[in-house]
Structure formats: structure tokens, C-alpha cells
Amino acid sequence: METFLIKALQLIAALAFLVIIHEFGHYIFARIFGIRVDKFYMFFNPRFSLLRYDPRANKVGLFVSQGDEEKKTPDRAAITFKVGKEHPAPADGRPGWRDTIYGIGWVPLGGYCAINGMIDETNQTLDSEPKPWEFRTKPAWQRLLVMAGGVLFNFILAILIYAGIAMHWGEKYIPFEAATEGFDFVPAAQKAGFRNGDIPLMADGEKLDASKGDYMLRMVEAKEVKVLRNRRDTVTIAIPDDFIFRVNDEKGFMAYRLPVYIDRIVPGEAAAKAGLRDGDHIIAVDTVATPSFSELSPALVAAAGKEVPLTVERDGKRITVSATPNEYGKLGFQLRPITDIYTPVTVDYGFFASFPKGWEIGTSTLGNYVGSMKHVFSAEGAQSIGGFGAIGNMFPERWSWLSFWEITAFLSVALAFMNIIPIPGLDGGHIMFLLWEVVTRRKVPENVLVAAQYVGMAFLLLLLIYANGNDIFRAFLK
């Protein structure tokens, strides 16, 4: 339960942040071009809002129920605070920030920016007489920038986050050649021909580099991958066409192997009783070689409660000690971190150097994400589509600021791309119609926009149900 709550909290925090930035992109361009924004909301607010601020009346309301426009029923708040004097609208009708009602809804699945005079999910019908502050009265190029603002701001945000990560944490990686024990591979990868201990060398003839974050994607999408096996043999592995789907359900695909060096002995436990010391390197349990923790753990579980010989390297010599793992297969010691075993490469970035790095990572992430979309248009790809559960599972079980910002940056890139797809109901749908207007110099009829909006929203709702249905199927039925 605790793990679920931590992941859910990270998901909600990331989505809230990304949605606010996305909608602010629309808002700021609308304000620049003198378009009135009626509402600016974080999260959706069907029936009521958790918080609502009306700048004209200078009132803050808590738990505000939605009024009925047809019956002229005003909104009602359970608690209302007067925070200053009222500010009447200017006589010339010129819109400002006070014309926008700001609020927080109770459904944490998105948010919206209700732009006056625009056919979207918040306003399907328009008055017959256009007003100068309405979206529909502005030139096509201004409307195009307003609609592209959300996507633009999300991509800029991703670049800034990646730049911030580079500046604060720097870049740290272990070169493949330094990891002498190689990698562990998930079962699906082993079925394709990989072996634990393999060291990746090339994908489709191009060298793989640990400093490039896309090396795993390049491997799963390659036709063939060359690896170094047993520290001496170069082996070519033919990658199946559906390999990306085979490893899709298994986190990570591959990970650095962790040699078993003792970092700290727990007093009174089996390791201390056996005479093991800090710095010892366990290389075998009885007759089972343990080049990494992935071999040590099952070997100790198999010997739980029984005395077994351990082969240990200490001060350049091999010795044998006897130890009795507890009923859980534990000896009672902490492992030395992998970065204390293999020497990592660390690159620090200053303020100015961090921005080119952020741009490099942002554009690379976008390119990889767009390239991976081709897999969606297949039976296996459709089954791999996930909803909020899949997104939530991207976050670690324990809070890590580095992981949070890395995943948030990736989601910002994904949100930017998904919103630019030309589907009515998304920003890309509006942009598609505006580009048509720019090219033909004719506006798309209002009834066509309304119909397209309904169709697009229906499609998106079905896609949302399907994606989250896949999550449920994978979690409970598969």
C-alpha cells in the first residue's frame, strides 16, 4: 500500500506540474494577443471545485458547486473569503488577467484553459456576434501560436529540466568496458540469445556507448547486436522483430551485474559468525560460482538453514569459510555500491554548459519517442498501450528527486508529442484546421469544428478506457 501511495503521489505531482505548464503556454499566448481566458484550472472540476478564485470580485471559494447557466443559477461555495476590494471590468472591454477565474478541480487527470470564443472541450457553442477579444476574431497565425503554446512550453520545460539535472547532478555512467562482469538480462532477452555476463558492443554496426541514454532502445530495435562473452568471444545475436514487445513487460531489459563485495558486516549475524570481513569478495557458494549478486541470492536461499562453504577473495588470496544462511537465505551484510567497484565517469556541467546538454537530451528523447511510435501500429503494440497505471509504474517505489525529474522531463516530451498529433480534441487537431485555413485562406465552418470536436473527444475517451483497461488486464488477469 505504501509503495502504491508513493507512486501515486509522484504521478499526481508530475501530471499537475506538466498540465499547469502546458495550459500556461496557451494562456500566455492568448494574453499576448488580447484574447480573454475565461477559466484556468488545474485538474478537472465536474460539479464542483476544491478552490476557486474570482479576481474581479476578489473572492476565494472553497468547495464551490457549479452553477446552471441555463437556469441562471449562480455558483455556490461552502466557504468564501473576501480578499480585497472588487475590480470592475474596464469600460473598453479590454481583457486582462482579472477576467480569468482560477481554480483547482478534484479530478487529478489533467486541467484546462477555457479560451473565450473558441470551440473546444469547454465551450461547444458560440454567440452569433463575435467580440474583439474572442479567439475566433484573431488572425490565423495568432490562433496557431495560441494552440501551439502548450506543446511548445512542454518541450521547453523538458529541456530546462534536463539542463537542471545536468547542472545539479551532473552526468555519471559506467563505461561498458569497465563493467568486467557484464550485464544481467531479463528472461525474454535470454531467450533471444543474450547471456548473463555479456557486454554490449555494437547495434547494427554502430558502437554502443553507455554515456548515451538510448543504448537500450537501440539494442531492442536493432536487427543484430554484438556482445563480448566470457571476456574474449565476440558473439552476434539476431534480434527478433517483436523483441521490443517481448521485453516490454519486464522492467529494465538489462542491468549492470553487481559483484559481491562486502561493504559492512551486521554484528551478530551469520556473516560475522563465519569470520567474513568488510571488503571480502564472495566468488562461490559451495560449488556454485557467484560472479554477481544475481547468482549469490538464489544460492544462499537454496542453502537456507544449512552450513555451506563460501569461497572468498581477501587481500589477493582465496580462502574458504563456512557460514549458515538464515531461513530467508541471508548472511547479514551490506553490498558495496557498484560505483565503488567499477570506476564511473563523472561529467560536471556549469550553468551555461547545462543548457546545450539539456537541448541534446531533450531532442534525443523526442526523436527516440517519435521513432518508437511505429511499434504502436501493430497488434502487439496496441496491447502494450498503457494508461495511468503504466505511467505510475515508471516511478520508483521510493521517492528519488533525480528519478522524479528524469521521468517528469520524459513525460513532458511525451505530452508535447501526443498533443501535436492531428486528432480533433487535441491541440494538434486545432492546429490542423488552422493550417488548412492558412493554406486555403478559408475558415473551416463552425459546424464542422463542432462535429470534429465531438468525434475527437469520443475517440480520446475510448482510447483512455482502452489504455487503462490494458493496465487492469495486466495487473489482475494476465
PyMOL commands that set and color helices and strands:
alter all, ss='L'
color gray80, all
select helices_A, chain A and resi 2-32+97-99+135-137+140-169+176-178+187-192+215-221+243-246+270-273+293-302+338-340+351-376+379-384+388-392+401-420+427-440+446-477
alter helices_A, ss='H'
color red, helices_A
select strands_A, chain A and resi 37-44+48-54+59-65+76-82+101-104+107-115+171-173+183-185+199-203+206-207+224-229+233-238+254-256+262-265+281-285+288-289+308-314+317-323+333-335+345-347
alter strands_A, ss='S'
color yellow, strands_A
deselect
rebuild
show_as cartoon
